[in-house]
Amino acid sequence: MKQVLTAAMAAPTAANQQAWEFVVITDRKILDAIPDVHPYSRMLLEAPAAVLVCGNLETETREGYYPQDCAAATQNILLAAHALGLGTVWLGVHPREERVTGVRKLLGIPAHVVPVALVAIGHPAESHPRIDRYDEKKVHRDTW
Ligand SMILES: Cc1cc2nc3c(=O)[nH]c(=O)nc-3n(C[C@H](O)[C@H](O)[C@H](O)COP(=O)(O)O)c2cc1C
C-alpha cells in the first residue's frame, strides 16, 4: 500500500499543489457497506482493500484543478498496483452528487474534502489479453 500511495503522490498536479488526501480502507464492514452508496462497486465485497482519492478544497491553490490532479493520482495507483501483480478497478465518485454524499457520510469525510474516486484493490482472479483501443479516427493532426 505504501508503494501504491507513493506512486499516487508522485503524480503531476496543477502548480504542484498536491491538494489531495487518501483514505485507505481495509475494514471489512466498511468495504461491504460501500455498494450501498455506490451502485457499481460490488467487487468490493470480495476485494481486501480500497483507496479513496479525494481533493482538498482548503489546500487547493489552483481552483478547479483537483479532479484532474486526483485522476492523475488514481491512474498512478492503477499502474503501480498492476506492477505489483495486483488488480484494480477505478470507481468514479465525483461528480455524482449522491455518491459523493454517500461516501462522505460512510467514511466521515469533511465538507471541504471531495471524494473523487475509489480504487478497489485485490488479487486478480483472471488475467486478460492486452486490449488495443487505438483508433486513428480519434487522432487529429495539427487542426481538427
Ligand atoms: C472516471 C471513471 C469512472 C469509473 N467508474 C466505474 C465504476 O463505478 N464501476 C466500475 O466497475 N468501473 C468503473 N470504471 C472502470 C471502467 O468501466 C473501465 O475502465 C472501462 O470499462 C474499460 O475497461 P478496462 O479498464 O478494464 O479496459 C470507471 C473508470 C473511470 C475512468
PDBQT file of the ligand as one rigid body, heavy atoms in Angstrom, charges set to zero:
ROOT
HETATM    1  C1  LIG A 201     -13.857   8.027 -14.244  1.00  0.00    +0.000 C 
HETATM    2  C2  LIG A 201     -14.090   6.527 -14.235  1.00  0.00    +0.000 A 
HETATM    3  C3  LIG A 201     -15.142   6.008 -13.502  1.00  0.00    +0.000 A 
HETATM    4  C4  LIG A 201     -15.352   4.623 -13.461  1.00  0.00    +0.000 A 
HETATM    5  N1  LIG A 201     -16.341   4.129 -12.650  1.00  0.00    +0.000 NA
HETATM    6  C5  LIG A 201     -16.509   2.782 -12.565  1.00  0.00    +0.000 A 
HETATM    7  C6  LIG A 201     -17.462   2.239 -11.657  1.00  0.00    +0.000 A 
HETATM    8  O1  LIG A 201     -18.164   2.960 -10.949  1.00  0.00    +0.000 OA
HETATM    9  N2  LIG A 201     -17.566   0.895 -11.575  1.00  0.00    +0.000 N 
HETATM   10  C7  LIG A 201     -16.801   0.051 -12.333  1.00  0.00    +0.000 A 
HETATM   11  O2  LIG A 201     -16.940  -1.172 -12.208  1.00  0.00    +0.000 OA
HETATM   12  N3  LIG A 201     -15.866   0.547 -13.199  1.00  0.00    +0.000 NA
HETATM   13  C8  LIG A 201     -15.722   1.886 -13.319  1.00  0.00    +0.000 A 
HETATM   14  N4  LIG A 201     -14.745   2.391 -14.150  1.00  0.00    +0.000 N 
HETATM   15  C9  LIG A 201     -13.940   1.457 -14.946  1.00  0.00    +0.000 C 
HETATM   16  C10 LIG A 201     -14.384   1.460 -16.415  1.00  0.00    +0.000 C 
HETATM   17  O3  LIG A 201     -15.663   0.888 -16.513  1.00  0.00    +0.000 OA
HETATM   18  C11 LIG A 201     -13.333   0.694 -17.240  1.00  0.00    +0.000 C 
HETATM   19  O4  LIG A 201     -12.097   1.331 -17.131  1.00  0.00    +0.000 OA
HETATM   20  C12 LIG A 201     -13.737   0.611 -18.694  1.00  0.00    +0.000 C 
HETATM   21  O5  LIG A 201     -14.924  -0.135 -18.840  1.00  0.00    +0.000 OA
HETATM   22  C13 LIG A 201     -12.642  -0.034 -19.555  1.00  0.00    +0.000 C 
HETATM   23  O6  LIG A 201     -12.291  -1.279 -19.053  1.00  0.00    +0.000 OA
HETATM   24  P1  LIG A 201     -10.762  -1.621 -18.712  1.00  0.00    +0.000 P 
HETATM   25  O7  LIG A 201     -10.252  -0.511 -17.825  1.00  0.00    +0.000 OA
HETATM   26  O8  LIG A 201     -10.827  -2.937 -17.986  1.00  0.00    +0.000 OA
HETATM   27  O9  LIG A 201     -10.024  -1.708 -20.005  1.00  0.00    +0.000 OA
HETATM   28  C14 LIG A 201     -14.514   3.759 -14.204  1.00  0.00    +0.000 A 
HETATM   29  C15 LIG A 201     -13.444   4.315 -14.932  1.00  0.00    +0.000 A 
HETATM   30  C16 LIG A 201     -13.216   5.668 -14.932  1.00  0.00    +0.000 A 
HETATM   31  C17 LIG A 201     -12.011   6.224 -15.674  1.00  0.00    +0.000 C 
ENDROOT
TORSDOF 0
